[in-house]
């Protein structure tokens, strides 16, 4: 690019253990690595508003050759809309990554919560703006593009930065990092772990945000259960298995969880539900086993097989290492694609 790239990151990047912020930090670090000059707007809503207004009323918009947006499921701020409108008028190309499309599904609207309703309405407005203003719209999967009826789109799933060496594999260890919301069948997963604990000396490590502890509070007294609020890099052992227990839903079928590539980065085979995009990725690269969503017996059987079958575990682990060598899954490849799309 001749001039700088403006990155509009609609997240507070200081919140370390949420997937969108991890994704955005990886992208920013990669742009630095490949020497792309950029300026970013991120932070709290107030910080984003102030920085967007400051740039809007400055004469610096000509300093930029393109804009890349990481959208949220609560939509853009009005100040960000005005800033994008200015770039559009100046014919500076804009692209956006749409990660979540919860507002497209009625079950996520929570009609008794006006904040959620307003957030979803702003998302719908933002989505309309993106369709009108953006040269390219990125989504994590082909199925999501079909759901949104997009034309000018490209697939840009989460990427891989580098392998995180955590030390020796802890035998019979099971790991989960993520939320406890309705899109994940956490209860089924923990019931499976409870059953396994009666047969094997297992340990289950659970990384989640502090505000989600209450949903799994009843499990904290179990000797095999450990809960933390850390980054993956702070894990002090390599798990034997990681889990992605998505519930059976239309949205789950088209999502590509960031944690999938997180698990690849910590060199860990996985058990995933049979949600379409996740299942296809795991099967294509043979990095884990697929269990029927919500089927406790199937999760139990598949998990126990990996824990007890050393030959299978070694084969899956070898495939994880092979996948890490694929240049097309790296953040560097994806960031270069963003620059290429904005420059063409």
NORPEGI-V295805 format. One record per residue. N is the residue number from 0. OMEGA is omega in degrees with one decimal (none if undefined). NEAR is the number of other ideal C-beta (glycine too) atoms within 8 Angstrom. Layout:
n;omega;near
N;OMEGA;NEAR
N;OMEGA;NEAR
This chain:
n;omega;near
0;179.6;11
1;-178.5;3
2;-176.6;8
3;170.5;10
4;172.2;16
5;176.4;14
6;177.6;16
7;-176.4;14
8;-172.4;11
9;-179.2;12
10;170.8;12
11;-173.7;9
12;177.4;11
13;175.8;6
14;-162.9;8
15;-169.3;7
16;170.4;11
17;-171.3;9
18;-178.6;9
19;179.4;11
20;176.9;13
21;178.9;12
22;-175.9;12
23;177.5;13
24;178.6;9
25;179.4;11
26;179.6;13
27;178.8;13
28;-179.2;10
29;176.3;14
30;175.5;12
31;-177.6;8
32;-177.2;7
33;172.5;9
34;173.0;5
35;177.5;10
36;-178.1;7
37;171.9;10
38;-176.8;9
39;171.9;9
40;-179.7;13
41;176.8;12
42;178.1;10
43;179.4;6
44;179.7;6
45;179.5;7
46;179.0;10
47;-179.6;15
48;-177.8;11
49;-178.2;8
50;177.6;10
51;179.0;15
52;179.8;9
53;179.1;8
54;-179.7;12
55;-175.6;10
56;176.2;5
57;176.5;7
58;-171.8;4
59;-177.3;7
60;178.1;11
61;177.0;7
62;-171.6;7
63;176.8;14
64;-179.0;11
65;180.0;14
66;173.8;15
67;-176.2;14
68;166.9;15
69;-172.3;16
70;174.9;13
71;176.9;10
72;173.6;12
73;174.6;7
74;-178.3;13
75;172.3;13
76;-179.4;9
77;178.0;6
78;178.0;11
79;175.9;14
80;179.7;11
81;178.7;10
82;178.6;12
83;178.1;15
84;178.3;9
85;177.6;10
86;179.2;13
87;179.2;10
88;179.7;6
89;177.2;8
90;173.2;5
91;-173.3;11
92;-177.4;9
93;171.4;14
94;-177.3;16
95;171.8;13
96;177.2;11
97;-176.1;13
98;-175.1;9
99;175.7;6
100;179.1;11
101;-177.8;10
102;176.4;13
103;-176.6;7
104;-173.8;9
105;-176.2;4
106;-179.7;4
107;-174.3;10
108;178.6;9
109;-170.7;7
110;177.7;5
111;-178.8;3
112;-174.3;7
113;179.5;5
114;178.0;6
115;179.3;10
116;179.4;11
117;179.0;8
118;-179.8;12
119;177.4;13
120;176.8;10
121;177.4;11
122;179.9;14
123;175.9;10
124;-179.1;10
125;-179.6;12
126;177.1;12
127;178.8;8
128;-179.7;11
129;-178.5;13
130;-179.0;9
131;-169.5;6
132;-167.6;9
133;175.0;12
134;179.0;8
135;171.4;11
136;178.7;14
137;174.8;12
138;-175.9;14
139;-177.1;11
140;176.9;12
141;-179.9;6
142;178.1;10
143;177.2;13
144;178.2;11
145;178.8;7
146;-178.5;9
147;-178.7;13
148;-177.7;5
149;175.1;9
150;-178.2;4
151;-175.1;7
152;170.4;11
153;-179.7;9
154;-179.0;10
155;179.3;10
156;177.7;8
157;-175.9;9
158;-179.3;13
159;-179.9;11
160;-179.3;9
161;178.3;5
162;177.7;8
163;-178.8;9
164;-174.6;5
165;-179.3;9
166;-176.1;6
167;177.2;5
168;175.9;8
169;-176.0;10
170;177.8;5
171;179.1;10
172;-178.6;14
173;-172.5;16
174;172.8;15
175;174.3;13
176;178.5;11
177;-175.0;11
178;178.5;8
179;-178.2;9
180;-174.4;6
181;179.5;4
182;178.2;10
183;-179.4;12
184;-175.7;11
185;-179.0;11
186;178.2;6
187;-179.9;12
188;-177.3;13
189;174.4;12
190;175.2;9
191;178.9;12
192;177.9;13
193;178.8;9
194;179.2;10
195;-177.3;14
196;179.2;10
197;-178.5;5
198;-176.9;6
199;177.2;9
200;-174.9;4
201;168.2;12
202;-179.5;10
203;178.4;13
204;-171.3;13
205;176.5;11
206;176.1;14
207;177.8;14
208;-176.7;8
209;-176.9;6
210;179.7;4
211;-176.4;11
212;-174.9;10
213;-177.0;5
214;-180.0;7
215;-173.5;14
216;-174.4;7
217;-177.6;5
218;-172.2;8
219;179.2;9
220;-179.4;4
221;-176.0;8
222;-177.2;3
223;-172.4;8
224;178.0;11
225;-179.3;7
226;-177.6;11
227;176.0;8
228;-173.0;8
229;168.7;8
230;178.7;6
231;-177.8;11
232;-178.2;5
233;175.3;7
234;-172.7;13
235;174.0;5
236;175.7;10
237;179.9;12
238;175.9;14
239;179.9;14
240;168.9;14
241;-171.1;15
242;170.8;12
243;-174.9;14
244;179.1;15
245;175.1;16
246;179.4;12
247;-179.1;9
248;178.7;8
249;-179.5;6
250;178.4;12
251;-178.8;13
252;-176.9;10
253;-178.6;11
254;172.9;14
255;-174.0;11
256;175.3;11
257;-176.8;11
258;178.0;11
259;178.3;15
260;173.2;12
261;-179.4;11
262;174.8;12
263;-177.0;14
264;177.8;13
265;169.7;15
266;-172.1;13
267;171.1;14
268;-172.2;13
269;168.7;14
270;179.6;15
271;175.3;17
272;-177.6;17
273;171.7;10
274;-162.7;13
275;-173.8;9
276;179.7;13
277;179.7;15
278;-177.6;12
279;179.9;8
280;-178.4;10
281;179.6;15
282;-178.1;8
283;-177.2;6
284;177.0;9
285;-177.8;8
286;-179.9;11
287;177.8;10
288;-178.2;11
289;177.5;11
290;177.2;14
291;-178.6;7
292;177.8;13
293;-178.2;9
294;-174.7;9
295;-177.4;10
296;179.9;6
297;175.7;9
298;-179.3;14
299;-177.5;11
300;-177.1;9
301;179.7;12
302;-178.5;15
303;179.2;11
304;-178.6;10
305;-179.1;16
306;-172.1;13
307;-176.7;7
308;-175.4;8
309;-178.7;6
310;178.9;6
311;179.6;9
312;-179.1;12
313;179.1;8
314;179.1;9
315;179.1;14
316;177.6;11
317;178.6;8
318;175.2;12
319;178.8;13
320;177.7;10
321;179.8;9
322;-179.9;12
323;-178.6;12
324;-178.8;6
325;-175.5;8
326;-175.1;7
327;177.1;5
328;-174.9;11
329;174.6;11
330;-179.9;12
331;178.3;11
332;-176.8;11
333;179.3;12
334;176.0;13
335;177.1;9
336;177.7;10
337;179.9;12
338;179.3;12
339;-178.6;8
340;-179.9;11
341;-175.7;16
342;-174.6;8
343;none;4
